[in-house]
């Protein structure tokens, strides 16, 4: 059986693409990823990076509502999949009062919306593809091979972390890789925060966090930034930012939530402890493109390249990409969802032009 559209990935881009493709009667098949220890370690489990965040306050249409009302809505929306709702119940009990949707809640709702329109979902990874022949073929981790007339790659990009055990334990409990996503949360307001990195992203994160933090420590392992001069100047002239040169984070402190970090020097034996409510890693992202094995053209940073401006076309006709796997600049849920819509529309129109509708 040859599918009209195969979608690889299950973040906002993947599910939005599935919703649009399903409503266009393209019977999309989504590979949402496998539940494995390796994916757990890399942060590439089903439902994407948004599934690893707490409150999502910047996705349009999700204002603060009563926590009890949110729970009732989720239970109703996920009625066709009660086991999925059961996995979210602990979030409703964890926080009362008014709140926005948590990342896992929003992702489950996107997934269910795609299912409601007939999207077929396989909980498995795609480990290799053949994009040299048409129809295309994709091979799953379980060994199954699927054929497709068109493919949408929406595998995202995983944030790079330091690799500390304490860091992994406190992810979403004060450890984050996205200041724009999490910086305004109440747990960080008027508290000292730590940013790790020395490039433009680190400068942007540190500067952004000064809107909410009482103080921002910028930890860098060298004695000079690699960021652009203008971004460096903004940081170095900001009275709320203190740079910790020649330092690395040795341990993230805290039992249930981050309370500080322990630093060690890269030039001598000095150690230092900083009190902080959060640590933001700004040491880059790695796009999830290994399975492509060089069959699509990538940018110098390793992201899938769009060959036509304002289109999601890749270097192989009939293969489209959406979300953070092609975006090293915005990296937001709403922009990923937008390109997911674009990719589905591009695929639909390409299939129609080829007479596959």
N, C-alpha and C positions, 0 to 999 in steps of 0.2 A: 504493500500500500504506500502510495506517495502522497505526502501531506502538502497542502498548499503553502502553509506557513509553519515553520518551526521557530520557536522563540527560546533562546538560551539565556536564562537569568530570571530572577524573581524579586528584583527591587521595584521601586516605583516605575522605572522605565519599562521593565518587562511586563508588569501587570497592566499598565496603561496600554501598551502595544497589544496585549491579549484582549483587552476590553474592546478596543477599536476593531481589531481583526475579527473577533467573534461576531460583533454587531454587523460586520460586512459579510458575514456568512463564509468566512475563510477557514472555519474549523481549526483554529490554532492549537498547536501542541506545545506546551511549555515544559521545559526542563528546569525545575526550580532548584536543583542542587541536591546533593546527597547529605545525609546526616552522619558524618564521620568525625573521628577524632582529629584528623588532619584539617578538615574544614573548620572545626571548632577552634583549633589553634590559630589558623590563618584569619579567622573572622569572615569566612565565606559560606556560612550555613544558609539554608533557605531563608528567603525574605529580605536578604540584603543588609546593607549597613544601617538602614533606618531601624531595623529590628534590634539593633544594639544600642539604641538611644533611649532616653527617658522621655520627658514631655516634648512634643513637637508643636511649638507655639507659632511657627512661621509657615505652616502649610495652610493656604487659603481655605476658608470654610470650616475651620475647626477652632472656634473660640472656646474660652473657658465655660464649662458647664458643671453642674453638680455631679460629683463623682457617682452618686447613686443613679442619676439619670443616664450617665455614660454607661454604667454597667447594664442597665435595662436595655439600652439601645444595642449594645454589643450582643447581648443574649438574643435579642430579636433578629438582628442582622445575620447572626451566625447560627440561627435555628436549623438550617440544613446540615450543619456540621457541628453538633454539640460538643464533640471532643475538642474542637479547636477553641471553643469558648472556655472550656474547662482549663485549658492551658493559660488563660488570661485572668482567671478569677482572682489570683493572688494580687494582681495589680490594683484591682478595684478595692480590695481590702487594705492595701498598703497606704492609701492616701485618701483622706476625706476632703470635704469642702469642694470648691470649684477648681477645675483643672482642665488642661487641654488633653488630647489623646496622647497616650504613650506610643512610642515607636512600634512596639509589637502589635498594639491594638490597630493602629492605622494600617499596618501591613496586612494583618489578617482580613481587614475589611476590603482592601484592594484585591486580595486573593479571592475572597468570596464573590466580589462583584464580577471578576473575570469568570468564575465558575458559573455564576447565574446565567451568563450568556452562552454557556456550552463549551468553555475552554477545557481541553483535556490537559491534565497535569501529571507529570511523572517526577517523582522525588528521587532524582538521580543526577549525577554529573555527566556532562559531555566531556570526554577525554581526548577525542580526536575528531577531525572533520576532513572530508574530501570536497574541496570547493573548486577542483580543477575540471570536474565533469558535471554535467547537468542531466537529470536532477542531482542535487547535492546529496551527500550522505553524512550522517553524524553517528558517532559510536558512543554509547554510554559506558559508565563505569562497570555496570553489570554485564557488559558484553553484547548488548543488543544494538543493532544497526537500524537506523531510520532514514528514509529518503524524503527529500523536500524540494519543492519547486522554488521556494524562497526561504531565506534564513534571516532572522533578526538577532543580532548579538547584543545582549544587554547584561553582560556579566559584571559590570561595575569595576571599581578599583578599591583595593583594600588599603586602609591606612597603615603606615609603617609605625611600629611601636619599638620600644627599647628592648623588649624581650625579658623584662624582669618578672619574677614570679609574683611579687607584690603588686606590680603594675597590672598584671592580668587579673589578679584577684579583686582589684578595686575598679575595674572598668565599669562605667556607668554608676560608680559610687564616688565620683570625683575625678576619675581619670577619663579623659576625652581626647578626641583627635579633631574636634570641630568647634571652634569658639563661636562661630555664627550660629551653629545649631544649639549649643548648650550654655553659652556664656551668660545669658540673661536669666538663667534659672535662679530661683530664690536662694538655693544652697550656695551660690557663688557671690551673691550681691554683698557689697561692702566687706568683702573678705580678701585677704591676700591670696594671689594665685600664681602659679608657676607655668611658664611656657618654655618648652625645650626646642631648640633649633637655632639656625643661623642664616637661613635663606629668606627670600621675600615672604614666603608663607608665614614664617615665624614672626617677622616684623608686623605683618598684617594682623596676625592673631593677637600679639601682645598689645598693639595699638587699639584694636577693637575691644579687648577686655578691660582697658582703662575706663570705659564707659560705666562699668559695673563694679569692678574690683576696688578695694581700698588701696592696693598696691600690686604691681605685677613684677615678678622676678623673671628675667629672661636668662636662661641657662644655656651657655654655649661652650663646647669643648675646646675651642681655640681662642686666640687673642684677637681675632678679626672676623667680622661677618663676611659671608659671601653674597649677601643681599645687595640689591642695587643701591647706589649712593643715596637717592632720595628717600628710600625706605629706611635706610640706616639713620639718616638725619632725623626722621620723624621719631624714631625710638630713642635716640641718644639725647634728644631735646625735650622729651616728655618727662615731666617731673614725677609721674606716677610709675615710671619704669626704672628698675634697677637691674643692670646687667651683671651677671655672674660669669666672668670670663674664666676660661681654662677650668671649667667644672663639668662634671657629668653626674647624673642622678644615679646614686648607688642603690637606693631603696625608697619606695613610696611608703609613707607611714600612715597608720590608721588600721582600726579593726573592722568597723562596718563602713566607714566613710573616710576619705582622705583627710588627714590632719596635718600633714607636712611631708617634706622630702629630706632625705639625707644626701648631701653632695660630697663628692671626693674630687680632689684636684688632679689635673692631668700633668702637672709639672712638679709636684712635690707630694708629701704625705698628708697634707692638710685635709681635714674633714669639717663639714658644716651642716647644721640642721636648720631648715627654714620652716616656719609655721605657715601652712597654706591649706585652703579648703578644696583646692583642685589643682590638677596638673594636666596641661594640654600639650600633647605631642604634635609638633609641627615639623616633622622630619620627612615629609613626602608621602606619596601614595604609589602603589604598584598596581597598574591595570591588570585585570585577570584575562590575559590573552595567551597564556602558554599553550593551551590546547589547540590554538590556531596553527601552530608550527610554521609561522612565517607565510601563510597563504594569503594574508591581507596586508596591504601597505599600512605601516605604522608611522606615527610622527617621531621626531627625534627623542621624545620622552617615552615612547613605547605605547602611546594610545592609538586606537584605530583611527585612521585618517578619513575624513569625509572628503571625497574628491570633487564634489560640487558644492559651492557655497549655498547655505541655507537648505541643503538637502542631506538626507542621512545615507546617501549612496556611498558604498565603500569601493575599493579598487576592483572588486569582483561583481559583475552585473548580477543582480538578483539577491545580493547579500547586503543587508543594511545594519547599521549599528545605532544604539541609543543609550543615553545615560552617561554615567561617569567613565565608562570604558572608552568614550570618545571625548570626554570633557575634563581637562586638567585645570580649568579656570573657575567655573562657577561651583560645580560639585554640590548642588542643592537638590533636595527631593523634588521641588516644584519644577526645576529646569529638567531634571531627569524624566519626570512624567511628561513634560511637554515634548521632549524628543522621542519618547515612546509613542506618543500620538503621531508624530511626524513619520516615524519609521513604519508604523502600520499603514498609514495613508500612502506612503511611498511604495510599500510592498503591494498594496491593493491595486494601485494604478499601474505598476510595472506588470503585475500578473494579467491585468485586463489588456494592456497593450500587446502582450505576448499571446493573447487568446486563451489564457488559462482560467478565466473567470467562469 
